[in-house]
């Protein structure tokens, strides 16, 4: 199996998510407006403010990673291993040290 640190750190995983998610520009997940500005950060994740609906959001808002206590790098590793190597959920459970129920619920 490939090592979990393939994504390096949580900030590397956050940067990857940011690049993939906002490749066409940042848009508000609530009103779909592109009138957004940077608004600080929370942990490794950039926060944004929508100028139209005055809501704040971050890179994980509206994704399967939102509200997860599992590190983003573990989720990205799981997706990569599942798609690239057809790794079973049971094997991923051991690799990233979370319960089968957690992986199955998010997958």
N, C-alpha and C positions, 0 to 999 in steps of 0.2 A: 504494500500500500504506500502511496505517496505521503510524505510528512505533512502534518497539519500546518506547519509554519511556511507553507508555500505562499501564503498571502502576507507573510511577514508579521505585521502587527495590525491592530484594530484600525489605526489611522490609514494604513495602506488599503485595507478593505473598504473603509469609508470613502476614500478617494476613488476607488474603482466603482463603487455604487454611484457616486456623484457623476462620474464621467459617463457611465452607461445610461443613467436615468435622465440626465439633463442634456443629452447630446444635441437636442434641437432647441435648447434654451429652457430656462426655468419657468414653469407655469404653476399656478395655484391649483392644488388638487381639489379645492372646493368649488371655485367659480371658473376655472380654466383660463384665467387672465394671465397675460404675460407681463403685466405691470408689477413686477416684484423687485424688492431690494434685499440685500443682505442685512441680517438683523442679529449679529452676534453668532455664538455657537453654543452647542450643548455637547459636552464631551468631545468626541471627534467629529460631530456632525454639524454642518453649517445650518444655521437657522435663516429663514426668509420671512419677509412681511409682504403680504399682498396689499397693494395700494387701492384695489377696488373693494375688497370685502373686509379689510383690516384684520385678517386672520394670520396667525403665524404658523409655520410648518417647517419641517426639516427634511433631510434627504430620505428618511425612512417612512415618512407620513404617506399613508395610502398603499403601502407595499406589504408583502407577507412578513417583512421583518419588523414592522411597527409593533410596539408593545411586547416585543420578545426580550426576555432577560438573557437569552443565549447570545454570546458574542457574534457579531456579524461575520467575522472571519470563519467561525465554525459553520455558519449557514452557507457561506459561499464555497467553502471546502466541500461540504456535503453535496451541494448542487453539482460542482465540478466532478467529484468522484462518482456520483450517481450517473451523470450523463456520459462522461468520458470512459469510465471503466465498468459501467453497469454494476456498481457496488450495491449490495442488498441493504435494505434499511437496518437489518439486524447487525450487519458488519459496521455500518455507519454509527450505530448506537455505541459500539465499543470504541470506535475511532475518536469520536468527539465527546464521549463521556456524558451522554444524555440518555434519558429513557426512550425506549421504543415508542411509547405513547406520544412523547413530545415530537419525535421525528414524523410519525405517522399523521399526527394532527396537522402539522404545518405542510406536509407534502401533498 
